[in-house]
């Protein structure tokens, strides 16, 4: 599929201005304060998170942290 694209100086057509819906960088850089804890988890739970983390190219600790954060938000 190596067709050559030819551009013309014709009219563009219907153009709509789309409002910027992305958050500013300052909101993206926000990090909530974290504290370190030691917790014992079952081997099967850790294995599950490690497998899923590999599948999604992330760290299993981040997945566990996010799960706990969502649980807290849901139950507050």
mmCIF file of the C-alpha atoms, coordinates in Angstrom:
data_MODEL
# 
_entry.id   MODEL 
# 
loop_
_atom_site.group_PDB 
_atom_site.id 
_atom_site.type_symbol 
_atom_site.label_atom_id 
_atom_site.label_alt_id 
_atom_site.label_comp_id 
_atom_site.label_asym_id 
_atom_site.label_entity_id 
_atom_site.label_seq_id 
_atom_site.pdbx_PDB_ins_code 
_atom_site.Cartn_x 
_atom_site.Cartn_y 
_atom_site.Cartn_z 
_atom_site.occupancy 
_atom_site.B_iso_or_equiv 
_atom_site.pdbx_formal_charge 
_atom_site.auth_seq_id 
_atom_site.auth_comp_id 
_atom_site.auth_asym_id 
_atom_site.auth_atom_id 
_atom_site.pdbx_PDB_model_num 
ATOM 1  C CA . UNK A 1 1  ? 0.000   0.000   0.000  1.00 0.00 ? 1  UNK A CA 1 
ATOM 2  C CA . UNK A 1 2  ? 2.391   2.648   -1.244 1.00 0.00 ? 2  UNK A CA 1 
ATOM 3  C CA . UNK A 1 3  ? -0.015  4.940   -3.065 1.00 0.00 ? 3  UNK A CA 1 
ATOM 4  C CA . UNK A 1 4  ? 1.200   8.469   -3.558 1.00 0.00 ? 4  UNK A CA 1 
ATOM 5  C CA . UNK A 1 5  ? -0.988  11.140  -1.958 1.00 0.00 ? 5  UNK A CA 1 
ATOM 6  C CA . UNK A 1 6  ? -1.637  14.227  -4.046 1.00 0.00 ? 6  UNK A CA 1 
ATOM 7  C CA . UNK A 1 7  ? -2.562  17.434  -2.214 1.00 0.00 ? 7  UNK A CA 1 
ATOM 8  C CA . UNK A 1 8  ? -4.484  20.257  -3.869 1.00 0.00 ? 8  UNK A CA 1 
ATOM 9  C CA . UNK A 1 9  ? -5.117  23.896  -3.000 1.00 0.00 ? 9  UNK A CA 1 
ATOM 10 C CA . UNK A 1 10 ? -8.868  23.303  -2.850 1.00 0.00 ? 10 UNK A CA 1 
ATOM 11 C CA . UNK A 1 11 ? -11.168 24.258  0.002  1.00 0.00 ? 11 UNK A CA 1 
ATOM 12 C CA . UNK A 1 12 ? -10.716 22.438  3.293  1.00 0.00 ? 12 UNK A CA 1 
ATOM 13 C CA . UNK A 1 13 ? -14.439 21.872  3.900  1.00 0.00 ? 13 UNK A CA 1 
ATOM 14 C CA . UNK A 1 14 ? -16.282 21.998  7.204  1.00 0.00 ? 14 UNK A CA 1 
ATOM 15 C CA . UNK A 1 15 ? -13.821 22.982  9.910  1.00 0.00 ? 15 UNK A CA 1 
ATOM 16 C CA . UNK A 1 16 ? -14.755 22.832  13.594 1.00 0.00 ? 16 UNK A CA 1 
ATOM 17 C CA . UNK A 1 17 ? -12.722 24.279  16.432 1.00 0.00 ? 17 UNK A CA 1 
ATOM 18 C CA . UNK A 1 18 ? -12.434 21.675  19.190 1.00 0.00 ? 18 UNK A CA 1 
ATOM 19 C CA . UNK A 1 19 ? -12.105 22.922  22.755 1.00 0.00 ? 19 UNK A CA 1 
ATOM 20 C CA . UNK A 1 20 ? -8.926  21.779  24.505 1.00 0.00 ? 20 UNK A CA 1 
ATOM 21 C CA . UNK A 1 21 ? -10.048 19.153  27.038 1.00 0.00 ? 21 UNK A CA 1 
ATOM 22 C CA . UNK A 1 22 ? -6.633  18.009  28.216 1.00 0.00 ? 22 UNK A CA 1 
ATOM 23 C CA . UNK A 1 23 ? -5.591  18.942  31.742 1.00 0.00 ? 23 UNK A CA 1 
ATOM 24 C CA . UNK A 1 24 ? -2.656  21.331  32.187 1.00 0.00 ? 24 UNK A CA 1 
ATOM 25 C CA . UNK A 1 25 ? 0.751   19.775  32.939 1.00 0.00 ? 25 UNK A CA 1 
ATOM 26 C CA . UNK A 1 26 ? 0.558   20.979  36.542 1.00 0.00 ? 26 UNK A CA 1 
ATOM 27 C CA . UNK A 1 27 ? -2.413  18.656  37.130 1.00 0.00 ? 27 UNK A CA 1 
ATOM 28 C CA . UNK A 1 28 ? -0.654  15.732  35.489 1.00 0.00 ? 28 UNK A CA 1 
ATOM 29 C CA . UNK A 1 29 ? 2.399   16.107  37.707 1.00 0.00 ? 29 UNK A CA 1 
ATOM 30 C CA . UNK A 1 30 ? 0.353   16.032  40.931 1.00 0.00 ? 30 UNK A CA 1 
ATOM 31 C CA . UNK A 1 31 ? 1.345   13.228  43.269 1.00 0.00 ? 31 UNK A CA 1 
ATOM 32 C CA . UNK A 1 32 ? -0.374  12.432  46.498 1.00 0.00 ? 32 UNK A CA 1 
ATOM 33 C CA . UNK A 1 33 ? 1.854   12.001  49.520 1.00 0.00 ? 33 UNK A CA 1 
ATOM 34 C CA . UNK A 1 34 ? 2.821   8.377   50.029 1.00 0.00 ? 34 UNK A CA 1 
ATOM 35 C CA . UNK A 1 35 ? 3.902   6.477   53.098 1.00 0.00 ? 35 UNK A CA 1 
ATOM 36 C CA . UNK A 1 36 ? 5.658   3.139   53.103 1.00 0.00 ? 36 UNK A CA 1 
ATOM 37 C CA . UNK A 1 37 ? 3.972   0.182   54.784 1.00 0.00 ? 37 UNK A CA 1 
ATOM 38 C CA . UNK A 1 38 ? 4.848   -3.460  55.153 1.00 0.00 ? 38 UNK A CA 1 
ATOM 39 C CA . UNK A 1 39 ? 2.042   -5.858  54.338 1.00 0.00 ? 39 UNK A CA 1 
ATOM 40 C CA . UNK A 1 40 ? 1.852   -9.610  53.985 1.00 0.00 ? 40 UNK A CA 1 
ATOM 41 C CA . UNK A 1 41 ? -0.100  -10.783 50.943 1.00 0.00 ? 41 UNK A CA 1 
ATOM 42 C CA . UNK A 1 42 ? -0.993  -14.265 49.772 1.00 0.00 ? 42 UNK A CA 1 
ATOM 43 C CA . UNK A 1 43 ? 1.274   -15.773 47.122 1.00 0.00 ? 43 UNK A CA 1 
ATOM 44 C CA . UNK A 1 44 ? -1.670  -16.222 44.770 1.00 0.00 ? 44 UNK A CA 1 
ATOM 45 C CA . UNK A 1 45 ? -2.572  -12.511 45.005 1.00 0.00 ? 45 UNK A CA 1 
ATOM 46 C CA . UNK A 1 46 ? 0.978   -11.377 44.306 1.00 0.00 ? 46 UNK A CA 1 
ATOM 47 C CA . UNK A 1 47 ? 1.320   -13.860 41.429 1.00 0.00 ? 47 UNK A CA 1 
ATOM 48 C CA . UNK A 1 48 ? -1.919  -12.543 39.938 1.00 0.00 ? 48 UNK A CA 1 
ATOM 49 C CA . UNK A 1 49 ? -0.752  -8.922  40.074 1.00 0.00 ? 49 UNK A CA 1 
ATOM 50 C CA . UNK A 1 50 ? 2.687   -9.779  38.714 1.00 0.00 ? 50 UNK A CA 1 
ATOM 51 C CA . UNK A 1 51 ? 1.139   -11.619 35.754 1.00 0.00 ? 51 UNK A CA 1 
ATOM 52 C CA . UNK A 1 52 ? -1.285  -8.784  35.008 1.00 0.00 ? 52 UNK A CA 1 
ATOM 53 C CA . UNK A 1 53 ? 1.446   -6.167  35.400 1.00 0.00 ? 53 UNK A CA 1 
ATOM 54 C CA . UNK A 1 54 ? 3.639   -7.948  32.852 1.00 0.00 ? 54 UNK A CA 1 
ATOM 55 C CA . UNK A 1 55 ? 0.687   -8.172  30.481 1.00 0.00 ? 55 UNK A CA 1 
ATOM 56 C CA . UNK A 1 56 ? 0.026   -4.431  30.791 1.00 0.00 ? 56 UNK A CA 1 
ATOM 57 C CA . UNK A 1 57 ? 3.690   -3.352  30.913 1.00 0.00 ? 57 UNK A CA 1 
ATOM 58 C CA . UNK A 1 58 ? 3.531   -1.791  34.360 1.00 0.00 ? 58 UNK A CA 1 
ATOM 59 C CA . UNK A 1 59 ? 4.638   -2.516  37.918 1.00 0.00 ? 59 UNK A CA 1 
ATOM 60 C CA . UNK A 1 60 ? 2.563   -4.778  40.125 1.00 0.00 ? 60 UNK A CA 1 
ATOM 61 C CA . UNK A 1 61 ? 3.019   -2.505  43.153 1.00 0.00 ? 61 UNK A CA 1 
ATOM 62 C CA . UNK A 1 62 ? 1.395   0.360   41.234 1.00 0.00 ? 62 UNK A CA 1 
ATOM 63 C CA . UNK A 1 63 ? -1.557  -1.862  40.379 1.00 0.00 ? 63 UNK A CA 1 
ATOM 64 C CA . UNK A 1 64 ? -2.051  -2.858  44.014 1.00 0.00 ? 64 UNK A CA 1 
ATOM 65 C CA . UNK A 1 65 ? -1.722  0.779   45.120 1.00 0.00 ? 65 UNK A CA 1 
ATOM 66 C CA . UNK A 1 66 ? -4.290  1.893   42.531 1.00 0.00 ? 66 UNK A CA 1 
ATOM 67 C CA . UNK A 1 67 ? -6.688  -0.858  43.601 1.00 0.00 ? 67 UNK A CA 1 
ATOM 68 C CA . UNK A 1 68 ? -6.481  0.271   47.221 1.00 0.00 ? 68 UNK A CA 1 
ATOM 69 C CA . UNK A 1 69 ? -6.941  3.931   46.221 1.00 0.00 ? 69 UNK A CA 1 
ATOM 70 C CA . UNK A 1 70 ? -10.076 3.071   44.214 1.00 0.00 ? 70 UNK A CA 1 
ATOM 71 C CA . UNK A 1 71 ? -11.445 1.039   47.114 1.00 0.00 ? 71 UNK A CA 1 
ATOM 72 C CA . UNK A 1 72 ? -10.985 3.994   49.472 1.00 0.00 ? 72 UNK A CA 1 
ATOM 73 C CA . UNK A 1 73 ? -12.639 6.426   47.023 1.00 0.00 ? 73 UNK A CA 1 
ATOM 74 C CA . UNK A 1 74 ? -15.586 4.056   46.609 1.00 0.00 ? 74 UNK A CA 1 
ATOM 75 C CA . UNK A 1 75 ? -16.133 3.687   50.357 1.00 0.00 ? 75 UNK A CA 1 
ATOM 76 C CA . UNK A 1 76 ? -15.484 7.216   51.609 1.00 0.00 ? 76 UNK A CA 1 
# 
